[in-house]
């Protein structure tokens, strides 16, 4: 049975990575995640950072190629509340939910002092530009050295521009799966120290979309807020009960 085939569902390796349905999640809080990213930038390490929700874990169970991107990632944080619940049910609690938007916002706050140079790729034409404009106003001194929308077929000019400008951190808003594939196969060889898939974050930073109020985030029901505002997300949200069902089955068949 797929749900219990991987004994790593219950393991934590020596580096502190908790395995949830075979996907390794780094047991870090926001401060620790920021410190790691600083080290990656300083060391010039080229790689992917993933903020994982249940949908990402379920995709990894279906796609060996996608799972390999997660396995090779510099860091995988627990984005969705479902990951925290799943890890707790498996007996390996994770310290904190570290979402993509929280992580990038914290990086923007540090950007001027740390001298991080950012490159934005993704979203509809004009959205990344609007996001960059708002971010520059909110965080004076931040360097956003490249902006490209996500509607491209040939990325050769984008990759050439990345190689020339040498950003420290690249944010890709191309959608789950596509952004991780593009980073791993195209951006990582270009030598960018840290690349993060940020999904719909540019829409939030640009003002195109609104994030849930803080009390909803803290209550762990941000997913419900998104569903109410975007009913079209219903079929995607079905991954959450599937994920929790797989967690329960995996625990039952392990004898835990």
C-alpha positions in Angstrom: 0.0 0.0 0.0 1.4 3.4 -1.0 0.6 5.0 2.3 2.8 2.7 4.3 5.6 1.8 1.8 8.2 4.2 3.2 9.6 3.6 6.7 10.9 7.2 6.6 7.3 8.4 7.3 8.4 8.1 11.0 12.0 9.0 10.9 14.1 12.1 11.6 17.6 12.1 10.1 20.6 13.5 11.9 20.2 16.8 10.2 16.8 17.3 11.8 14.7 16.6 8.7 11.3 15.1 9.6 9.8 12.8 7.0 6.1 13.2 6.3 4.8 10.6 3.9 8.4 10.2 2.6 9.0 13.9 2.1 11.7 15.4 4.2 10.7 18.6 6.1 13.4 20.6 7.8 12.4 21.1 11.5 13.2 24.8 11.6 11.5 28.0 12.8 11.6 31.2 10.9 14.7 32.5 12.5 16.6 29.3 11.8 15.4 29.3 8.2 16.7 32.8 7.7 20.0 31.9 9.2 20.4 29.0 6.8 19.6 31.2 3.8 22.2 33.7 5.0 24.7 30.9 5.1 23.7 29.6 1.6 24.2 33.1 0.2 27.5 33.7 1.9 28.8 30.3 0.8 27.5 30.7 -2.8 25.6 27.5 -2.5 23.3 27.0 -5.5 20.0 25.4 -4.8 16.3 25.3 -4.2 14.3 26.3 -1.1 10.7 24.8 -0.9 7.9 25.9 1.4 5.8 22.7 1.4 2.1 22.2 2.0 0.1 19.0 1.8 -0.6 19.5 -1.9 3.2 19.5 -2.6 3.6 16.3 -0.5 0.8 14.6 -2.4 2.3 15.6 -5.8 5.7 14.2 -4.6 4.0 10.8 -3.9 2.8 10.7 -7.5 5.8 12.2 -9.3 9.3 10.7 -8.7 10.8 13.6 -10.6 9.1 16.2 -8.4 10.1 14.3 -5.3 13.7 14.3 -6.4 13.6 18.1 -6.5 12.4 18.1 -2.9 15.0 15.5 -1.9 17.8 17.7 -3.5 16.5 21.0 -2.0 18.7 23.0 0.3 15.8 23.3 2.7 12.1 22.4 2.8 9.9 24.2 5.4 6.5 23.4 6.6 4.2 25.9 4.9 0.7 24.4 5.4 -1.0 23.8 8.7 -1.7 20.3 7.4 2.1 19.6 7.5 2.2 20.5 11.2 -0.8 18.3 11.9 0.6 15.4 9.9 4.0 15.6 11.6 2.3 15.7 15.0 0.2 12.7 14.2 3.4 10.9 13.2 5.0 11.7 16.5 7.5 14.2 15.1 6.2 17.7 15.8 7.7 20.5 13.7 8.7 23.7 15.5 6.8 26.3 13.4 4.9 26.9 10.2 7.3 28.8 7.9 5.2 30.0 4.9 6.7 31.2 1.6 5.2 34.7 2.1 6.4 34.9 5.7 9.9 33.8 4.7 10.2 36.2 1.8 8.8 39.1 3.9 11.4 38.4 6.5 14.1 38.3 3.9 12.9 41.7 2.5 13.2 43.1 6.1 16.9 41.9 6.2 17.7 42.8 2.6 19.4 46.2 3.0 21.5 45.2 6.0 22.5 41.8 4.5 22.9 43.4 1.0 20.8 40.7 -0.7 20.1 41.2 -4.4 16.7 39.8 -5.5 15.5 38.7 -8.9 11.7 38.2 -9.5 10.3 35.8 -12.1 6.6 34.9 -12.5 3.0 35.9 -12.3 1.0 37.8 -15.0 2.7 40.7 -16.9 2.8 43.7 -14.6 2.2 41.9 -11.4 5.8 41.3 -10.5 6.6 44.9 -11.4 3.9 46.2 -9.1 5.0 43.8 -6.3 8.6 45.1 -6.7 7.4 48.7 -6.5 5.5 48.1 -3.3 8.3 46.2 -1.8 10.8 49.0 -2.6 8.6 51.5 -0.9 8.1 49.3 2.2 11.8 48.3 2.5 14.1 51.2 1.5 17.4 50.1 0.2 16.3 46.7 -1.1 17.9 45.7 -4.4 15.6 44.0 -6.9 17.9 43.7 -9.9 15.7 41.8 -12.3 12.0 41.3 -13.0 10.4 39.0 -15.5 6.8 37.9 -15.9 6.0 34.2 -15.9 4.4 34.0 -19.4 7.4 32.8 -21.4 8.1 29.9 -23.7 11.8 30.5 -24.3 13.7 31.3 -21.1 17.2 31.7 -22.7 17.2 35.5 -22.4 16.0 35.3 -18.8 18.7 32.8 -17.9 21.4 34.9 -19.6 20.2 38.0 -17.7 20.3 36.0 -14.4 23.9 35.0 -15.1 24.9 38.6 -15.9 23.2 40.2 -12.9 24.1 37.5 -10.4 21.3 37.8 -7.8 21.7 36.3 -4.4 18.0 35.2 -4.1 15.6 34.4 -6.9 11.9 34.2 -6.3 9.9 32.2 -8.8 6.1 32.5 -8.9 5.3 30.0 -11.7 2.9 27.7 -9.8 3.5 24.5 -7.9 5.6 21.9 -9.7 6.5 24.2 -12.6 8.5 26.6 -10.5 10.5 23.9 -8.7 11.3 22.1 -12.0 12.4 25.4 -13.6 14.6 26.3 -10.6 16.2 22.9 -10.4 16.8 22.4 -14.1 17.5 26.0 -15.3 18.2 28.4 -12.5 20.4 26.2 -10.3 22.9 25.6 -13.1 23.1 29.4 -13.5 24.6 29.6 -10.0 22.0 31.5 -8.1 22.7 30.8 -4.4 19.1 30.6 -3.2 15.9 30.2 -5.3 12.5 30.0 -3.7 9.2 28.9 -5.3 6.7 31.5 -4.0 3.4 30.5 -5.8 1.0 33.4 -5.6 3.0 35.7 -3.4 3.6 38.3 -6.0 -0.2 38.7 -6.3 -0.3 39.5 -2.5 2.7 41.9 -2.6 1.3 43.7 -5.7 -2.1 44.2 -4.0 -3.8 41.9 -6.6 -4.8 39.5 -3.8 -5.2 39.8 -0.1 -3.8 37.5 2.6 -6.0 36.3 5.4 -6.1 38.5 8.6 -3.5 37.6 11.2 -6.0 35.9 13.5 -7.1 33.6 10.7 -3.4 32.8 10.0 -2.8 32.1 13.7 -5.9 29.9 13.9 -4.5 27.7 11.1 -7.5 28.2 8.8 -5.9 30.4 6.1 -6.8 27.6 3.6 -10.5 28.2 4.4 -10.2 31.9 3.9 -8.6 31.3 0.4 -11.3 28.8 -0.5 -14.1 31.3 0.4 -12.5 34.0 -1.6 -11.6 31.7 -4.5 -14.2 28.8 -4.8 -12.3 27.6 -7.8 -9.6 26.3 -5.4 -12.1 23.6 -4.2 -10.6 20.7 -6.2 -7.1 21.6 -5.1 -8.3 21.7 -1.5 -9.4 18.1 -1.8 -5.7 17.2 -1.4 -5.9 18.1 2.3 -8.3 15.4 3.4 -6.4 12.9 1.1 -3.2 13.9 2.8 -4.6 13.5 6.3 -6.1 10.1 5.3 -2.7 9.0 4.0 -1.1 10.1 7.3 -3.7 8.1 9.3 -3.3 5.0 7.2 0.5 5.2 7.3 0.4 5.4 11.1 -2.1 2.5 11.4 -0.1 0.2 9.2 3.2 1.1 11.0 1.8 0.0 14.3 2.5 3.5 15.8 
